[in-house]
Amino acid sequence: MEKVISLFSLREKFDDLNVDSIGKDFILLEKNLFKSTADYPFKIDVTAVIICIEGTIECSINLKPVKAVSPCFLVLLPDQILEHKFRSDNLLLLWVLLI
């Protein structure tokens, strides 16, 4: 089956999450929200800063390969295409979302 790019709406998921936030504009997460969509490329609908505290992650952003090795950070903008390829067992990410 071919991979299909879908929209991953964090705005909809926000109401179901127990997270630290400033209003509904600035959200801080320590867990991976995208596990369920890791097999398919998807677009996000928010700005996200992903801080890689420990480990390695390989992905593609707008179909360009990216390898992030801690310590580092990635910035994702709305409507960018993200696809997970690999994550190390010791991966620790901190997500800052601007809704």
Buried (B, 14 or more C-beta within 10 A) or exposed (E): EEEEEEEBEBEEEBEEEEBEBEEEEEBEBEEBBBEEBBEBBBBBBBBBEBBBBEBBBBBBBBEEEBEBEBEEBBEBEEEBBBBBEEBBEEBEBBBBBEB
